Amino acid sequence: MSKIYTRTGDAGETSLVGGSRIAKNSSRVEAYGTVDEANSCVGHARAAIRLAAGDDVRLNTMLDFVQHRLFDCSSLLATPAEVRAASTAGPSIRVEDITRLESWIDELTAAAGEIDHFVLPAGCEGACRLHIARTVVRRAERRVMDLVSEAPDEVDPRVRKFINRLSDLLFTMARYVNHRYGSGDVFWDPRTP
């Protein structure tokens, strides 16, 4: 059995898919590391929703899909373009994955209702955790765009679209969870002392 520690990263470098080495504080590692962090936050939200809602199967299925696709995004970001181009196998983000997120956004918006106010990241625990996941996904998107600025060909455009759409889905899910299990949206009031 192989050990979890390899000691190969002790000097501040890590391996990419394909074996090349890169600094751990590079834009690429920052991008896929933040996507990994976002995935952990989605898992944390998923656990809260399952506990509070008595296992909402529909949301659990959606978040399961999201976690698998986020892992695909991390893998794609950790794979140099020339390695991706040389392989027909491996993870991918498909147009259908993005369309699926959009259909879920529409479905959950219809259930939670339209809004014309800013919503605070508040409410029941499941909604709050979804809002935290949403903000980490937004940070991941910024880190991915840092990588795009440095090396545009290194990022699959569908990864960018998926991550962007995901933050919208998590916002909508938080609203839906508050609608279904909490007390509804918590709107921002700029006059609150």
Secondary structure as GFF3:
##gff-version 3
##sequence-region A 1 193
A	DSSP	beta_strand	13	15	.	.	.	ID=ss1
A	DSSP	beta_strand	21	23	.	.	.	ID=ss2
A	DSSP	alpha_helix	27	52	.	.	.	ID=ss3
A	DSSP	alpha_helix	57	77	.	.	.	ID=ss4
A	DSSP	alpha_helix	81	85	.	.	.	ID=ss5
A	DSSP	alpha_helix	95	112	.	.	.	ID=ss6
A	DSSP	alpha_helix	125	150	.	.	.	ID=ss7
A	DSSP	three_ten_helix	152	154	.	.	.	ID=ss8
A	DSSP	alpha_helix	157	181	.	.	.	ID=ss9
###
